[in-house]
Amino acid sequence: MRKIIAVEFITMDGVMQAPGGSKEDTAEGFKYGGWMSPYFDETSGKEMEIQMGKTSALLLGRRTYDIFAGYWPEHTAPWPQVNKITKYVVSKTVKNPTWENTVVLRDVEELKELKKSDGPDLQVYGSIDLLQTLMKHDLVDEFWLKIFPITLGTGKRLFDQGTIPAAFKLFKSLISPSGVIIAYYERAGEVKTADVE
């Protein structure tokens, strides 16, 4: 069985919308696109390179897939295997993808079958709507989060409609000089509560 690993940039208040650029995602009037850039230092960059180097398969939502397909095929230096690995895009509308090694998944049942299959772990980047679906169906095994020292108060959040009660264990962490907390969490069973009367 494969793991599904969410590799995400988030603010302290959980916003993950448009971390990379001002025009990346302006839905609902979001005006803080590119919020991670002032804090993305050498430590964050090196850790991101390590994470990208471990990517053997991608699982992406339609919007993130389109952004990636428009950039990465011609910019492979920092991510040399990106064209060769399998990219799974979850979409009802993608018909003939042009990015090599792309497989289209149509629904949650196909996602579940993919997770049960043999093969490399699946890394999810961005893909907020897809993540809500994955979490709703309890399909995320690990979160590799980069938590930036800002709050935005508005925007699409990682833990939103799809969030279900779940316990996690921190298995690796570091803090960059600019204050980015890089935290790796894996599933650790059910939520436990105190038995106090």
C-alpha angles and dihedrals in degrees: 000000000000126000120232110218122192110211105191146166111217139169122236088264092052101257114151101167117128101343094164109047145010094244098037095102121352095167115147090014095295106178104176100078112152094032095145097057099084090054102038100108135169093277092052090046094051092049090049089052089053091050093047090048089059093054112117097157135012129217112196142172119235098261094048091043091055091049092048094044089052093053118020102057089068098035105054100140095097093037106032098173096048096102094044100048122083115265114202113199120190108216142130092206107046105103110165111014114198099199106099120252094020120151120191119219117196106195150358093278090059089048091053092049091049091052091050092050128093116260144085124322116271120237119205118204120188105327097135097178092047090049091055089055093046092050093045088057093042094243102134114099101176140017118207100191133185105198113199122210097246139086123213103180091212138057140068112317131212095226103047135111095348098052117121127180109277137150123230136192123217108229102170136012143165138169123227122222090254091056101260110150111215108199131176116202130182129191114273105183128262129347112271122208132197115266096220126140 
